[in-house]
Structures are given as structure tokens and as C-alpha cells.
Amino acid sequence: MRLTLYTDYAFRSLIYLETQKDRLVSIGEIARVYGISENHLVKVVHRLGRHGFIKTLRGRNGGLRLGKNSEDIYLGDIVRCTEDDLALVGCMRKDEEASGCILVGGCRLKQTLLKARFAFMNVLDEVTLADVTAPHERKVLMQAVQELSSKP
């Protein structure tokens, strides 16, 4: 299973916000730290905000922060929020006719892939944002923030 860049950016944004939870952060700052597209990140942050993962504060002193405790944000929930299609193959889509496969209806492969997706999501459902924001991530991101701050 391959997750989209959208989900990658969501994970990175949330990890960054977790490491900076004592202050508000801008989308531009997150984009600069990771070297990613600010325009794409705006869309990601908007969706995360709509689903309560991020709280956005507008205005001159506005910014972003986590919408809930990192211990309450499960990676599986983030994936479900950001991935529009978790189908591994065409026949797993809602509209099975779209796959064009003549085995639809009795194929054992589909059941095997459904089990694999279920196992994948079960692992993500057990892991929180706090679990994946270890000292290494904090150290690397704090160094990146200091480097950005020292640039003219």
C-alpha cells in the first residue's frame, strides 16, 4: 500500500506542530522547515483543521496548533482523513464494475488484500502522534527552526 504525498504532508505537519506545541506556527514555517510546497500544504492543513486535528487561529497573531492532545491523535484516523481511496486494486472500489476484471464476485485475491489492508490500518490505529514524535524528531526539527531563525 502506498500513501499519497497528501498524507505524508499531513503526518509531517502534525509532527511539527507536536514539537512546537508551546507556540503558534504558520503554514509557511512548516513548508520552509520541510522544504515542501506551501500551496499544497494549505490544502492539507485545511482538511486537518476541518477534522479537528489542527486548530487554526486567524488574524495578525494567528497560526496553527494541534487541535487535540497528541496522545489522542491516531495515525489510522489521519490516514482515513487524508486518503480518498484506500482500495489496493480496482475491484476494491465502491463501484466494482469500474475495475473491468472478469473475476469480480468470486476472487480470493480481493479477500486477501482486504485482510492486508485491515492489518495495515489496525497497526496505524494503535499508534498515536505522541508515539511517533520521539526525541530524534524533536531534536532535528528544533535544529531546523534555529537555522531558519538565524537566516536573514
N, C-alpha and C positions, 0 to 999 in steps of 0.2 A: 504494500500500500504506500502510496506517495502522497504526502500532504502538499498543499499548494503554498506558494510564496505568501499568500494572504495569511495563512495560518502561521507560517514562520514569523512574519512581522508581528502578528498578534502575540505570540509567545515572547518574542524579544521585547516588545513594548511593555508587556506585563512584568517581565523580569526586571526591566529597567525601573519601572515605577516602584516595584518592591524594594529595590536597592536605594531608592530616593524618597522613601515614604515620609521623611521629615519635612518635605517641601513640595511645592507645585512645580511641575515640569511642562515644558512646551513640546508640541509635536516636532518643531524644528530641532530642538535639542536632541530628541530621541533619534531623529533622522541623521543628524550630524555624528552622533556617537557611533552609530552602526554603519554609517556610510550608505544609507538606503534612501529611496525616493520619498520625499516629503509628500508629494501629491498622492502617492499610493497609500502612504501611512495615514493620511487624513481619512480615507475611506475605512481603513481598518479600525482606527480609533473611534470613528462614528458608530460603527457596528458594535464594538465592545462597550461603548457608552450606552447604547440602546438596550443592551442586555445586562447592564448593571455591573460589569467587570471594572469599568473605569467611570470615575466621576469627573465631569468636565465643568469647570468654572469659567464663565465668560467675563470679559472686561479687561481693563488695563492690568489688573493684578491677578488675572485668571491663569488657568493652566490645568493640568491633569494630575490626578492621583488615583490610587486604587479605589474602586467602588465598594469593596468589602475586604475583610482580612484575607491575607494570602493563604491562610490555613483553610479557608472556606472556598477557595477557587480551585476546582479540579480540572486537570488537563483535558479530560474527556469532555467536559462541558464547553471548554474553549474550542475544541475541535468541532463539536456539534454546532457551535455558533458560527464558525468561520468556514466550514466546508459545506458547500451546497450539495455535493454529490459524493456520498461515501460508497457508491457502487463500485466494486472492483472490476466487474465485467458488465457488458451491456444488458444481459438478462437479469441483473440485479436491480435495474432501474425500475421505477414505478410502472412505466409503460413497457412491458416485456416485448411487445410487438416491435419496438424500436431496435431491438438487438439484431433481428434478422436471422437468428440461429434456429435451425430446424429441431434442435434438441430441447427447446424450451418446454417445460412441463414435466420432464422426467429425468433431467440431467443431474447426476450425482456431483458433478463439479461445483455446481451452484451451491449445494448444501455444504460442501467442504469449505468453499470460500466464505459463505455466511458464518460458519463456525470460526474461521480465521479472523474475520472482521470483529466478531463478538469478543474473541480472546484479546485482540488488539485494544479494543475500546475498554474492556474490563481492566486491563493494566492501567490505562490512562485515567480511568475512573477511581483508581486507588491512590493516585499521586496528585499532590497539591502544588500550587505555585511556590509555597514555602519550601516544599521538599526539593525543588529543583533550583532554588536560589541559595546556593551554598556559598561558603567563604570565597571560593575561587571567583564566582561570578561577581560578587560584591567588590573584590579587590580589583579585578580587571575593569569593571565599569567605573569605579571611583577614580582609577588612574586616567581613564578616558575623559571623565568630567574635568579633572585637573588640567589635562592637556588642552581641552577646549577653552577653559577659563584663562589659560596663560597665552593663548593666541590673540594677537591684536585685532 
